Structure formats: C-alpha cells, structure tokens
Amino acid sequence: MLRDIIKKEILDNITSPKFVFTFLLCTILILLSIYTGVTNYRAEKKEYTAALALNKKNMESQPNYQSLAGIGIKISKPPQVLGTVVTGIEEAVGRVAPVNIAADPNLIDSKYSSNPVFAVFGSLDLMFIVKIVLSLFAILFTYDAIVGEKEKGTLKLALSNDVPRDRLILGKAIGGYISLLLPLLIPLVLGLLILLITPDISLSGQDWARLLLIFLLFFLYLSVFFSLGLFVSARTSRSSTSFLVLLFVWVVFVMVIPKVAVITAGQIRPIPSVHEITAKKDAFLQQIQSEGQKGVIEWSKKNAADAQKDVKAYQEKFRKFIQDYQQELTSKIDENNAALERDYQQKKRAQQSLAVNLSRISPASALTFGSMTLARTGIDDFDRFLASVRAYKPIYTKWINSKLGQSINFQTGETIQIKIDDMPQHIYEPQWLSQSLVRTIPDFALLAVMIIVFFVGAYVSFLRYDVR
C-alpha cells in the first residue's frame, strides 16, 4: 500500500504543470550557474598565473634593493576549483596581499572594487539557486499537499477506504520529496559532466568528497523546507493560508534572520573600524621613520672620527649598523602592527562568531556557512590565507633588510643589482577536509534537527487532522 501511495504521489506531481515548469527552470539555472562558474574559474586561473609572472618581472626590474623594499612582493591567493559551485566571498574580498617592509599586509583588488556592477547583482552560483529558487519550489510542492487534497475532497475519500493515516503521510512525503529532487538531480548530473569534460578543471579525490558533502547539504536544506511545508499544510484548513504562512516563514528564514543577526552582533560586540586601525599603524610608521632618520644622523656624528682613521672599516661598520638598525625598526613596526591586529582580530572573531551563531537559527545561514567552508571559499579560508601572509612578512623583511645592508657600494656610491633567487617563498596550506568537516558539523546537525522536528510535527498533526 505504501508503494502505491508513493507511485500515485510521484505520478500526480510529474504530470502537473508545476513539475514541468520547475524542471525546465532548474535545468536552465543550474547549467547556467555551472557554466558561469567554470568560465570564471578559468579566467581567475589565467589571471593568477599572469599575476605571478608579472609580480616576478616587476621585482626583477627594480634598480636596487631600496626600491624593492618599497614596492615589496604581491602574494596572490590561488582560485579554488569548487568556487565553480559555491562562489562564497571570493569576488567580494581581495585576492592579492602586498607585502613590503613597512605596511601591514591586507587583501586588495577584489572583483567588486574593480567593477562595482558585480556588487549590485551578485554572483549566480549553485548555492544561490538552491538557497533561493529551489527552497521556494519546495514550498510550491508542499503547501497544498494535505490541505489541498482536503479542499478537493480526495483526502476524505482516500481515508474512507481504510488507508492508514501514518502510511498516507509517509507515502506523500516520500513521493513528494522524490518529485522535488528529480528536477535537481538530472541537471546536477549534467553539471558534473561539464566539470569532467572541461580541460582546465581538475578535481582531486578530496575535491570530489567535498562536492558530495556540499550536495548532501543541499538535499538537507531542501528537506527542511519540504518538511516545513508538510507541517504547515497539515496545520491549516485552507491552501491559501498555508501558502501565505510558508512564504512568511521563508522570508524570515532566508532574508530576515541572517541580516538581523549581523546587525545584532554589531551592536552587542562593536569593533573599531579598519580606518581607525590603519590610522594608528600609519601614525606609528611615521614616528619610526622619524626616529630612524635621527638614529642614522646620531650614529654618523658619533662615528665621524672613525671615518678619518680607517675608511674601509668604517664602511663595513656602517653597513652592519644599517642592516641591524633597519631590522630593529621593522621589528618595532611589526610588533606594533601585530599587537593592533591581534586586538582587532580578536574582537572581529568574537563579533563574527556571535553573528554566525545567531544566524544559524536560519537554515539558509547553515547552508551558506557549511557550503562555503566545504568549498574553501568562505571567511575562514580567507582569514587563513591572510594569516599565512602576515606570518611570511617578518621572514621577507629579514631577508630584504639583510640585502639592504649588503647592497651599498661605497666605492662608486651605487647599489648592487638585485637578485631574488634566494628570496624566501610564501607557503599557503589550504584547510584539510577533516578540518572542514569539524567546522560544518553544527550546520549538518542543525538541518537534521529541523527536518526531524518539522516532519514529526507534520506526522502528528496529520494523525489528528480533521478531513471534513
């Protein structure tokens, strides 16, 4: 009997106009999002390769180490292949971090800053389609699943034939969910084929595991709204009322709660603006530069007599002083910037954590944070990259300071031509799958709990439902 109910539900759904409309729209949107993601990834990969070559050429073309110390090195974040599915914040946050002897590294050159029109319309990725479009379709499939049949009189007729209520609700739930997944699964398979046949796309075993987990998160998210639709449909007496209630809940879950959570976190745990932190760093930098100039003048006056006795020894002593003094000054700058940054990052993490925890009341936020973490295109991944760049800066400044001291040619007054072959390289280790899984456990758990609560509510409500 359960099988017959499931078959009937699937047949009723797939022969309805809403199924055809859903299937066509999902196919167009999903394939378009995959195509757009692949195109953007290939373009970003070319830009990344070109940026590396251009940065190296720019450094090698500098006339001396003083000039190289001023411009520094630009470290680019490599694009993530799963950004083809979940764009995350990659377009909104800069992908390049300049490292020089004075300034503290920060991300610059975001896609939105270079072309603000992208900030207006946002990105079209698979996560956006699932979060917005398919969740609405889940409501469309379920808002009249119970109350609609009551209005037609078919529910009363079915129960008059000794059909157990528990089997009827289970059959409708299973059949309806399969009908909802069909418009999603077929385009997803076609999208995966596109990823497989595209030459520049290479997915490792870990990438495939991440992709499967992202798809699992998609299915759980849709299950939340599907079970919610069944629950509301079993608690109302008119399909119009059911649809309005579900639409209101959808707006609250998807639109209101995430934004309110961010605003609330900003009020409860305020943090200083980036401009305040930058102003403090710049003020200290000017102070150190002034001290540095005075220190060189004082040293020159103090050791002026040595220059008359032994010029070569004086030159070597001055070279050693410049190297050590420059390292001392840059260490002070780094220590000051690190202290300011630690305090700022601590407050920012507290605010972010509060905003994330508050917004996780919404399944849309759980989907967003979980899928971005798995795709390595979220906030954590960019914080990890920026932390690696800031850890690299003292290594770079130590190297450039040693070169500055060695590059002065006292015989001609010129500086030695630069060589960057021995320059230490920046190393960035992306987050491992096990680490990502640990971070997404709350998102998976929240979605699972909501599914159980809503489905149990629908099940109990239907057992007591008045079909008259």
C-alpha positions in Angstrom: 0.0 0.0 0.0 2.8 2.4 0.8 4.4 1.8 -2.6 1.1 2.5 -4.3 0.7 5.8 -2.4 4.3 6.8 -3.3 3.7 6.0 -7.0 0.5 7.9 -7.1 2.1 11.0 -5.5 5.0 10.9 -7.9 2.7 10.4 -10.9 0.5 13.3 -9.8 3.4 15.6 -9.3 5.4 14.8 -12.5 2.3 15.2 -14.7 1.5 18.6 -13.2 2.4 21.9 -14.9 4.4 23.0 -11.8 6.8 20.0 -12.2 7.4 20.8 -15.9 8.0 24.5 -15.0 10.3 23.5 -12.1 12.3 21.1 -14.2 12.8 23.5 -17.1 13.8 26.4 -14.8 16.1 24.3 -12.7 17.8 22.9 -15.7 18.4 26.3 -17.2 19.6 27.9 -13.9 21.8 25.0 -12.8 23.6 24.6 -16.1 24.0 28.3 -16.4 25.5 28.6 -12.9 27.9 25.7 -13.7 28.9 27.3 -17.0 29.4 30.7 -15.3 31.4 29.1 -12.5 33.6 27.2 -14.9 34.2 30.4 -17.1 35.0 32.5 -14.0 37.4 29.9 -12.6 39.3 29.6 -15.9 39.6 33.3 -16.1 40.7 33.6 -12.5 43.3 30.8 -13.1 44.7 32.7 -16.0 44.8 35.9 -14.0 46.5 34.1 -11.1 49.3 32.7 -13.4 49.7 36.1 -15.1 49.9 37.9 -11.8 52.7 35.6 -10.6 54.7 36.2 -13.7 54.1 39.9 -13.7 55.0 40.2 -10.0 58.3 38.4 -10.5 59.1 40.5 -13.6 58.3 43.7 -11.6 60.6 42.7 -8.7 63.4 41.8 -11.0 63.1 45.1 -12.9 63.7 47.2 -9.8 67.0 49.1 -9.9 68.1 48.3 -6.3 67.0 46.7 -3.1 65.8 50.0 -1.6 63.2 50.2 -4.4 62.3 46.5 -3.9 61.8 47.1 -0.2 59.4 49.9 -1.0 57.2 48.1 -3.5 57.6 44.7 -1.9 56.0 41.5 -3.2 52.4 40.8 -4.1 51.1 37.4 -2.9 48.0 36.2 -4.8 45.5 33.7 -3.4 45.0 30.8 -5.8 41.4 30.3 -7.0 39.5 27.4 -5.6 38.2 24.8 -8.1 34.9 24.4 -6.1 34.3 28.1 -6.5 32.6 26.9 -9.7 29.8 25.6 -7.5 30.0 27.9 -4.4 31.4 31.3 -5.1 31.4 32.3 -1.5 33.1 35.6 -0.7 35.9 35.2 -3.3 34.5 38.1 -5.5 33.8 40.4 -2.6 37.2 40.1 -0.9 40.5 40.9 -2.4 42.7 38.1 -3.8 46.1 39.9 -3.5 48.1 40.8 -0.4 51.0 43.2 -0.8 54.0 42.6 1.5 56.6 45.3 1.9 59.0 46.5 4.6 56.6 48.9 6.3 52.9 48.4 5.8 50.9 45.5 7.3 49.5 43.1 4.7 45.9 43.3 3.8 43.8 41.9 0.9 43.2 44.2 -2.0 41.9 44.1 -5.6 38.5 42.5 -5.2 36.3 41.9 -8.2 33.7 44.3 -6.8 36.3 47.1 -6.4 37.4 46.8 -10.0 33.9 46.5 -11.3 31.2 47.7 -8.9 28.4 46.4 -11.1 29.1 42.9 -9.8 28.3 44.1 -6.3 24.9 45.2 -7.4 23.8 42.0 -8.9 25.9 39.5 -7.0 27.0 36.1 -8.3 24.9 33.3 -9.8 26.2 30.1 -8.3 24.6 26.7 -7.4 24.3 27.6 -3.8 22.3 30.7 -4.6 19.9 28.7 -6.8 19.4 26.1 -4.1 19.0 28.6 -1.3 16.6 30.9 -3.1 14.9 29.2 -6.0 14.7 25.5 -5.0 13.6 26.3 -1.5 10.7 28.2 -3.0 9.9 25.2 -5.2 9.9 23.0 -2.1 7.2 25.3 -0.7 5.3 25.1 -4.0 5.3 21.3 -3.9 4.1 21.0 -0.4 1.9 24.0 0.6 -1.2 22.1 -0.6 0.0 18.5 -0.1 -2.5 18.0 2.8 -4.9 20.9 2.8 -5.2 20.9 -1.0 -6.5 17.4 -1.0 -8.9 18.2 1.8 -10.3 21.1 -0.3 -10.7 18.8 -3.3 -12.3 16.0 -1.2 -9.8 13.4 -2.3 -8.3 13.2 1.2 -11.6 12.2 2.8 -12.2 9.7 0.0 -8.8 8.1 0.5 -9.2 7.7 4.2 -12.7 6.3 3.8 -11.0 3.3 2.1 -9.3 2.2 5.3 -5.9 3.7 4.3 -3.9 4.1 7.5 -3.0 7.8 8.1 0.5 7.1 9.0 1.2 5.3 5.7 -0.6 8.0 3.8 1.5 10.8 5.2 4.7 8.7 4.7 3.8 7.9 1.2 3.0 11.6 0.4 6.2 12.7 2.0 8.4 10.2 0.2 6.7 10.6 -3.2 6.7 14.4 -2.9 10.3 14.5 -2.0 11.4 12.3 -4.9 9.3 14.5 -7.2 11.2 17.6 -5.8 14.6 16.0 -6.2 14.1 14.9 -9.9 14.4 18.5 -11.3 17.5 18.9 -9.2 19.3 15.6 -9.8 19.2 15.5 -13.6 20.7 19.0 -14.1 23.3 18.2 -11.3 24.5 15.1 -13.2 24.8 17.2 -16.4 26.7 19.9 -14.5 29.1 17.3 -13.1 29.7 16.1 -16.7 30.6 19.6 -17.7 33.1 19.7 -14.9 34.6 16.4 -16.0 35.0 17.3 -19.7 36.3 20.9 -19.2 40.1 20.8 -19.8 41.2 23.3 -17.2 39.1 21.8 -14.4 40.9 19.1 -12.3 39.1 17.7 -9.3 41.2 15.7 -6.8 39.7 12.9 -4.6 39.3 15.4 -1.7 37.5 17.8 -4.0 35.0 15.1 -5.1 34.4 14.3 -1.4 33.9 18.0 -0.7 31.5 18.2 -3.6 29.4 15.3 -2.5 29.2 16.8 1.0 28.0 20.1 -0.5 25.3 18.2 -2.4 24.3 16.4 0.8 24.0 19.8 2.4 21.8 21.0 -0.5 19.5 18.0 -0.1 19.2 18.5 3.7 18.4 22.2 3.1 15.6 21.4 0.7 14.3 18.7 3.1 13.9 21.4 5.8 11.5 23.4 3.6 9.8 20.3 2.3 9.1 19.0 5.8 8.1 22.5 6.9 5.6 22.7 4.0 4.1 19.4 5.1 3.8 20.6 8.6 2.1 23.9 7.8 -0.2 22.1 5.3 -1.3 19.7 8.0 -1.9 22.6 10.4 -4.1 24.8 8.2 -7.6 24.5 6.7 -7.1 26.5 3.5 -4.3 26.2 0.9 -4.1 29.9 0.5 -3.5 30.3 4.2 -0.8 27.6 4.1 1.0 29.3 1.2 1.0 32.7 2.9 2.3 31.2 6.2 5.1 29.4 4.3 6.0 32.4 2.3 6.3 34.5 5.5 8.4 31.8 7.2 10.6 31.6 4.1 11.2 35.4 4.1 12.1 35.3 7.8 14.4 32.3 7.5 16.2 33.3 4.2 16.1 37.1 4.3 15.5 38.5 7.8 17.3 36.3 10.3 20.8 36.4 8.6 20.7 40.2 8.3 19.3 40.8 11.8 21.9 38.5 13.2 24.7 40.6 11.7 23.2 43.9 12.9 22.6 42.5 16.4 26.2 41.2 16.7 27.5 44.6 15.6 25.5 46.2 18.4 26.4 43.7 21.1 30.1 43.4 20.2 31.2 46.6 18.4 34.7 46.7 16.8 36.8 49.6 15.7 36.7 50.4 12.0 39.5 49.4 9.6 40.3 53.1 9.1 41.0 53.6 12.8 43.4 50.7 12.8 45.1 51.8 9.6 45.4 55.4 11.0 47.1 54.1 14.2 49.5 51.9 12.1 50.4 54.9 9.8 51.0 57.2 12.8 53.4 54.7 14.4 55.1 54.2 11.0 55.8 58.0 10.7 57.1 58.0 14.2 59.5 55.2 13.5 60.7 56.7 10.2 61.4 60.0 12.1 63.3 58.0 14.8 65.2 56.2 12.1 66.5 59.3 10.4 67.6 60.8 13.8 69.3 57.5 14.6 71.3 57.5 11.4 72.4 61.1 11.9 73.4 60.5 15.5 75.4 57.4 14.6 77.2 59.3 11.8 78.1 62.1 14.1 79.3 59.7 16.8 81.5 57.7 14.5 82.7 60.5 12.3 86.2 60.2 13.7 86.4 56.6 12.6 85.8 57.6 9.0 89.1 59.5 9.1 91.2 56.7 10.6 90.1 53.6 8.6 87.7 54.2 5.7 87.2 50.5 4.9 86.5 49.6 8.5 84.1 52.5 8.8 82.2 51.4 5.7 81.8 47.9 6.9 80.8 49.1 10.4 78.2 51.4 8.8 76.9 48.6 6.6 76.4 46.4 9.6 74.7 49.3 11.5 72.3 49.9 8.7 71.4 46.3 8.4 70.9 45.8 12.2 69.1 49.2 12.7 66.8 48.6 9.8 65.9 45.2 11.2 65.3 46.7 14.6 63.0 49.4 13.2 61.0 47.0 11.1 60.7 44.7 14.1 59.2 47.5 16.1 56.7 48.2 13.3 55.8 44.6 13.0 55.3 44.2 16.8 53.1 47.3 17.0 51.1 46.2 13.9 50.8 42.7 15.3 49.5 44.0 18.7 46.9 46.2 17.0 46.0 43.4 14.6 45.7 40.8 17.4 43.3 43.1 19.3 41.3 43.9 16.2 41.1 40.3 15.0 40.1 39.0 18.5 37.2 41.5 18.6 36.3 40.7 15.0 36.3 37.0 15.6 34.1 37.5 18.6 31.6 39.5 16.6 31.7 37.0 13.7 31.2 34.1 16.0 28.2 35.8 17.6 26.7 36.7 14.2 27.2 33.2 12.9 25.7 31.5 16.0 22.7 33.9 15.9 22.1 33.4 12.2 22.2 29.6 12.5 18.6 29.8 13.6 18.0 30.1 9.9 18.6 27.0 7.7 19.8 29.4 4.9 22.7 30.5 7.1 23.6 26.9 7.9 23.6 26.2 4.2 25.7 29.3 3.4 28.4 28.7 6.0 28.6 25.0 5.6 28.9 25.0 1.8 31.4 27.9 1.8 33.5 26.0 4.3 33.5 22.8 2.3 34.2 24.7 -0.9 37.0 26.7 0.8 35.6 30.0 -0.4 34.4 31.3 3.0 35.6 33.7 5.6 37.7 31.1 7.4 39.7 30.3 4.3 40.5 33.9 3.5 41.4 34.6 7.2 43.7 31.5 7.0 45.4 32.9 3.8 45.8 36.4 5.3 47.3 34.9 8.5 49.8 33.0 6.4 50.8 36.2 4.6 51.3 38.1 7.8 53.4 35.2 9.2 55.5 35.5 6.0 56.1 39.2 6.3 58.8 39.0 9.1 60.6 36.4 7.0 60.5 38.7 4.0 61.6 41.8 5.9 64.5 40.0 7.5 65.7 38.9 4.0 65.2 42.4 2.5 67.0 44.1 5.4 70.0 41.8 5.0 70.1 42.7 1.3 69.8 46.4 2.1 72.9 46.3 4.3 74.9 44.3 1.8 73.9 46.3 -1.3 75.6 49.6 -0.6 78.8 50.1 -2.8 80.9 52.7 -1.0 83.4 52.9 -3.9 81.0 54.1 -6.5 78.1 55.2 -4.4 75.8 52.9 -6.4 73.9 49.9 -5.3 74.3 46.3 -6.3 71.9 44.9 -8.9 69.2 42.9 -7.1 68.8 39.1 -7.3 65.6 37.4 -5.9 66.7 33.8 -6.4 67.3 33.3 -2.7 64.2 35.2 -1.6 62.1 33.1 0.8 58.8 31.9 -0.7 55.4 32.2 0.8 53.7 28.9 1.6 50.0 28.6 2.0 48.4 25.3 3.2 44.6 25.1 2.4 42.3 23.7 5.0 42.1 19.9 5.1 38.8 18.0 4.6 38.8 16.8 8.2 39.1 20.3 9.5 36.3 21.5 7.2 34.1 18.6 8.4 34.6 19.6 12.0 33.6 23.2 11.2 30.4 22.1 9.3 29.1 19.6 12.0 26.9 22.3 13.5 25.4 23.1 10.1 24.6 19.5 9.3 23.3 18.9 12.8 21.0 22.0 12.7 19.5 21.0 9.4 18.9 17.4 10.5 17.3 18.5 13.7 15.0 20.9 11.9 14.0 18.2 9.4 13.1 15.8 12.3 11.1 18.5 14.2 9.1 19.6 11.2 8.4 16.1 9.9 7.4 14.8 13.4 5.1 17.9 13.7 3.6 17.1 10.3 3.2 13.4 11.1 1.5 14.1 14.5 -0.7 16.9 13.0 -1.9 14.7 10.2 -2.8 11.8 12.5 -5.2 14.3 14.2 -6.2 16.2 11.1 -9.8 16.9 10.5 -10.5 16.0 6.9 -14.1 17.3 6.9 
